[in-house]
Amino acid sequence: MDLQQMRYFLTVAETCNITAAARLLHMAQPPLSRQIKQIETELGICLFDRKGRSLHLTEAGKLLVNRVQEILNLADRSLQELRSFNSTSSGILVLGTVASASSILLPELLTDFQQKYPLTRYELYIGATNRITELLEKGVIEIGIVRHPFDSNNFDSFSLPEEKLVIIAADSYGLPKNRPAHISELATLPLLIHRKYETLLKKVFRKYHCTPKFLCKCDDIMPLLAWAKSGLGLAIIPESAASFINASNLQICYADDDEMTTSSAIIWTKKHYHSSIANLFISYLSEIF
């Protein structure tokens, strides 16, 4: 399966229609149909369920879409890097970040950098820490912003300042507005947490002879905020993520414990080649940190 066949497959997967895909690819329908059949024959697996003129991805097809997107993005970026090899002040900086850092921290970092290197363009991936480290190791992205912990043996990094974990809840829960909430006040309430903080929260609650009541554990803070908005429980999230709140019925409260914090880092792999623009960004970060 070569890069051209990957582009054929991805276009068909995105349109779910051979005729529409052929039009986008500026080719006739029969050759495109033969290419898709050839790919399935070579792989020995069915990638599409065919119902009349309509196509639907099989589970194997959905998996291949993700892999093909990564491969094509990497191939395109490699070509762009080669074309700008002799240029040290332009290029595409491919970044990955946890969601909570995407709206405040990352724009702050990029504002000054963009002024220094105005020809820079960006590609951004957002996901949980394990997803960002996976993309770094595959070479899909060059620099990531993640939450601790991560495998420091594989990455160089700059540590970022600690930030507090905050409690987000509907007004109906009656959290204190003029003081921090004591852990014992939270012990009987349904908590909505990121899995990354489960061990920390258990440790904090244990200090006060309490056991936390986890209603939901998730790998993404956005569903936690949606559940909190619906009044299902109290979301515990990094303070920087509070910028995602757009509901008037939610209030923010701090917990009365100094261990209720989280920390982040900017990381990049030790083993991979880095583009000129990525090296410039790393140098820029070294000046800040």
C-alpha positions as CSV (number, residue, x, y, z in Angstrom):
1,M,0.0,0.0,0.0
2,D,1.8,3.1,-1.2
3,L,1.2,6.7,-0.4
4,Q,-1.0,7.3,-3.4
5,Q,-3.2,4.3,-2.5
6,M,-3.4,5.7,1.0
7,R,-4.8,9.0,-0.3
8,Y,-7.3,7.0,-2.5
9,F,-8.5,5.1,0.6
10,L,-8.7,8.1,2.8
11,T,-10.7,10.1,0.3
12,V,-13.2,7.2,-0.1
13,A,-13.4,6.8,3.7
14,E,-14.1,10.5,4.1
15,T,-16.8,10.6,1.4
16,C,-18.3,7.1,1.8
17,N,-19.0,7.3,-1.9
18,I,-16.9,6.1,-4.8
19,T,-18.4,8.6,-7.3
20,A,-17.8,11.6,-5.0
21,A,-14.3,10.4,-4.1
22,A,-13.4,9.9,-7.7
23,R,-14.6,13.5,-8.5
24,L,-12.4,14.9,-5.7
25,L,-9.4,12.9,-6.9
26,H,-10.0,13.9,-10.6
27,M,-10.1,10.3,-11.8
28,A,-12.7,7.9,-13.2
29,Q,-14.8,5.8,-10.9
30,P,-13.8,2.3,-12.2
31,P,-10.0,2.7,-11.6
32,L,-10.7,4.0,-8.1
33,S,-12.9,1.0,-7.3
34,R,-10.2,-1.3,-8.6
35,Q,-7.6,0.5,-6.3
36,I,-9.8,0.0,-3.2
37,K,-10.4,-3.7,-4.1
38,Q,-6.6,-4.1,-4.6
39,I,-5.9,-2.6,-1.2
40,E,-8.4,-4.9,0.5
41,T,-6.9,-7.9,-1.4
42,E,-3.4,-7.0,-0.4
43,L,-4.3,-6.6,3.2
44,G,-6.6,-9.6,3.2
45,I,-9.4,-7.8,5.0
46,C,-12.6,-5.9,4.2
47,L,-12.4,-2.2,4.8
48,F,-15.9,-1.2,3.7
49,D,-19.4,-2.6,4.1
50,R,-21.1,-2.0,0.7
51,K,-24.8,-1.4,0.7
52,G,-25.9,-0.2,-2.8
53,R,-23.9,2.9,-3.6
54,S,-23.3,3.6,0.0
55,L,-20.1,2.6,1.8
56,H,-19.5,2.3,5.5
57,L,-16.1,1.7,7.2
58,T,-15.7,-1.6,9.0
59,E,-13.9,-1.6,12.3
60,A,-10.7,-2.5,10.5
61,G,-11.3,0.4,8.1
62,K,-11.7,2.8,11.0
63,L,-8.4,1.6,12.4
64,L,-6.7,2.0,9.1
65,V,-8.1,5.6,8.7
66,N,-6.3,6.7,11.9
67,R,-3.0,5.1,10.8
68,V,-3.2,6.4,7.3
69,Q,-3.9,10.0,8.5
70,E,-0.8,9.8,10.7
71,I,1.4,8.4,7.9
72,L,0.2,11.0,5.3
73,N,0.6,13.8,7.8
74,L,4.2,12.6,8.6
75,A,5.0,12.2,4.9
76,D,3.7,15.7,4.0
77,R,5.5,17.3,6.9
78,S,8.8,15.5,5.9
79,L,8.4,17.0,2.4
80,Q,7.8,20.4,3.8
81,E,10.8,20.2,6.1
82,L,13.0,19.2,3.2
83,R,11.8,22.1,1.1
84,S,12.5,24.5,3.9
85,F,15.8,22.8,5.0
86,N,17.9,25.8,4.3
87,S,15.5,28.2,6.0
88,T,15.9,28.6,9.7
89,S,13.0,31.0,10.2
90,S,10.1,29.4,8.5
91,G,8.3,26.1,8.5
92,I,5.5,24.2,10.1
93,L,5.7,23.6,13.9
94,V,3.7,20.5,14.8
95,L,2.5,20.6,18.4
96,G,0.5,18.4,20.7
97,T,-1.1,19.4,24.0
98,V,-3.5,18.3,26.7
99,A,-6.8,20.2,26.4
100,S,-6.3,22.3,29.5
101,A,-3.2,23.9,28.2
102,S,-4.6,24.6,24.7
103,S,-6.5,27.8,25.5
104,I,-4.2,29.7,27.8
105,L,-0.7,28.4,28.1
106,L,-0.1,27.6,24.5
107,P,-1.3,30.9,23.1
108,E,0.8,32.7,25.6
109,L,3.9,30.8,24.5
110,L,3.2,31.3,20.8
111,T,2.4,35.0,20.8
112,D,6.0,36.2,21.2
113,F,7.4,33.3,19.2
114,Q,5.1,34.2,16.3
115,Q,6.3,37.8,16.4
116,K,9.9,36.7,16.2
117,Y,9.2,34.2,13.4
118,P,6.2,35.4,11.5
119,L,6.6,32.9,8.7
120,T,5.9,30.0,11.0
121,R,2.7,27.9,10.6
122,Y,1.3,25.4,13.0
123,E,-0.4,22.1,13.2
124,L,-2.0,21.2,16.6
125,Y,-3.1,17.9,18.1
126,I,-5.1,17.8,21.3
127,G,-5.4,14.7,23.5
128,A,-4.5,13.1,26.8
129,T,-0.9,12.8,28.0
130,N,-0.5,9.2,26.8
131,R,-1.8,10.2,23.4
132,I,0.6,13.1,23.1
133,T,3.6,11.0,24.1
134,E,2.5,8.3,21.6
135,L,2.4,10.9,18.8
136,L,5.8,12.2,19.8
137,E,7.3,8.7,19.8
138,K,5.8,8.1,16.3
139,G,7.2,11.4,15.0
140,V,3.8,12.7,14.1
141,I,4.4,15.8,16.4
142,E,7.6,17.3,17.5
143,I,6.8,19.1,20.8
144,G,4.1,18.3,23.4
145,I,2.6,19.8,26.5
146,V,1.7,17.1,28.9
147,R,0.8,16.5,32.6
148,H,3.1,14.7,34.9
149,P,4.0,11.9,35.2
150,F,5.6,10.8,31.9
151,D,8.6,8.7,31.0
152,S,11.5,11.1,31.4
153,N,13.9,8.5,30.0
154,N,12.5,9.1,26.5
155,F,12.0,12.8,26.6
156,D,13.8,16.1,27.2
157,S,11.6,18.6,28.9
158,F,11.0,22.0,30.6
159,S,8.9,21.7,33.7
160,L,6.1,24.3,34.1
161,P,4.9,25.9,37.4
162,E,2.4,23.9,39.5
163,E,-1.2,24.9,39.3
164,K,-4.1,24.2,41.7
165,L,-6.8,21.7,41.1
166,V,-10.2,23.4,41.4
167,I,-13.7,22.2,42.1
168,I,-16.4,23.0,39.5
169,A,-20.0,22.4,40.6
170,A,-23.5,23.6,40.0
171,D,-24.9,26.2,42.4
172,S,-27.3,23.6,43.8
173,Y,-24.4,21.9,45.6
174,G,-23.9,25.0,47.8
175,L,-20.1,25.0,47.9
176,P,-18.6,27.7,50.0
177,K,-18.1,31.0,48.1
178,N,-15.9,32.9,50.5
179,R,-13.5,30.2,51.7
180,P,-11.9,27.0,50.4
181,A,-13.9,23.8,50.7
182,H,-12.6,21.4,53.3
183,I,-11.9,17.8,52.1
184,S,-14.5,16.4,54.6
185,E,-17.1,18.6,52.9
186,L,-16.4,16.8,49.6
187,A,-16.3,13.3,51.0
188,T,-20.0,12.5,50.6
189,L,-20.4,14.3,47.2
190,P,-20.2,12.7,43.8
191,L,-16.8,13.6,42.2
192,L,-16.0,13.7,38.5
193,I,-12.3,13.3,37.9
194,H,-9.6,12.8,35.3
195,R,-8.1,9.3,35.8
196,K,-4.7,10.9,36.2
197,Y,-5.7,12.4,39.5
198,E,-7.2,9.3,41.1
199,T,-4.2,8.3,43.1
200,L,-3.5,11.9,44.3
201,L,-7.1,12.4,45.4
202,K,-7.2,9.1,47.3
203,K,-4.1,10.1,49.1
204,V,-5.4,13.6,50.0
205,F,-8.8,12.2,51.3
206,R,-7.0,9.6,53.3
207,K,-5.2,12.3,55.3
208,Y,-8.6,13.4,56.6
209,H,-9.9,9.8,57.2
210,C,-12.2,10.1,54.2
211,T,-12.9,8.1,51.1
212,P,-13.7,10.0,47.9
213,K,-16.9,9.1,46.0
214,F,-15.9,8.9,42.4
215,L,-19.0,9.1,40.3
216,C,-17.1,9.2,37.0
217,K,-13.5,8.8,35.9
218,C,-12.6,10.0,32.4
219,D,-9.6,10.8,30.2
220,D,-11.0,14.1,29.0
221,I,-12.1,17.1,31.1
222,M,-14.8,18.3,28.7
223,P,-17.3,15.5,29.5
224,L,-16.6,16.1,33.2
225,L,-17.6,19.8,32.8
226,A,-20.7,18.8,30.9
227,W,-21.7,16.4,33.7
228,A,-21.0,19.1,36.3
229,K,-23.2,21.5,34.3
230,S,-26.0,19.0,34.4
231,G,-25.7,18.8,38.2
232,L,-24.5,15.2,38.2
233,G,-21.4,15.9,40.4
234,L,-18.4,18.0,41.2
235,A,-15.7,18.1,38.5
236,I,-12.1,18.4,39.8
237,I,-9.9,19.9,37.1
238,P,-6.7,22.0,36.6
239,E,-7.3,25.7,37.3
240,S,-6.2,26.6,33.7
241,A,-9.1,24.4,32.4
242,A,-11.6,26.6,34.1
243,S,-11.5,28.8,31.0
244,F,-13.6,26.2,29.2
245,I,-16.6,27.0,31.5
246,N,-19.4,28.7,29.7
247,A,-22.3,28.0,32.0
248,S,-23.7,30.6,34.5
249,N,-24.9,27.9,36.9
250,L,-21.4,26.7,37.7
251,Q,-19.2,28.0,40.5
252,I,-15.4,27.5,41.1
253,C,-14.1,26.6,44.5
254,Y,-10.6,25.7,45.8
255,A,-9.9,22.8,48.2
256,D,-8.3,23.4,51.5
257,D,-5.2,21.3,51.0
258,D,-1.8,22.2,49.5
259,E,-1.4,18.9,47.8
260,M,-4.4,19.5,45.5
261,T,-2.1,20.6,42.6
262,T,-1.0,19.4,39.3
263,S,2.1,20.1,37.1
264,S,2.9,20.1,33.4
265,A,5.9,19.9,31.2
266,I,6.9,20.7,27.6
267,I,8.5,17.7,26.2
268,W,10.2,16.4,23.0
269,T,11.9,13.1,22.1
270,K,15.6,12.5,22.6
271,K,15.9,10.2,19.6
272,H,14.2,11.9,16.7
273,Y,15.4,14.5,14.2
274,H,13.9,17.9,14.9
275,S,13.1,20.4,12.2
276,S,14.8,23.8,12.1
277,I,11.7,25.5,13.4
278,A,11.2,23.0,16.2
279,N,14.8,23.7,17.3
280,L,14.1,27.4,17.2
281,F,11.1,26.9,19.4
282,I,13.1,24.8,21.9
283,S,15.8,27.5,22.0
284,Y,13.0,30.1,22.6
285,L,11.6,27.9,25.5
286,S,15.1,27.7,27.0
287,E,15.2,31.4,27.3
288,I,11.9,31.5,29.1
289,F,12.4,28.5,31.4
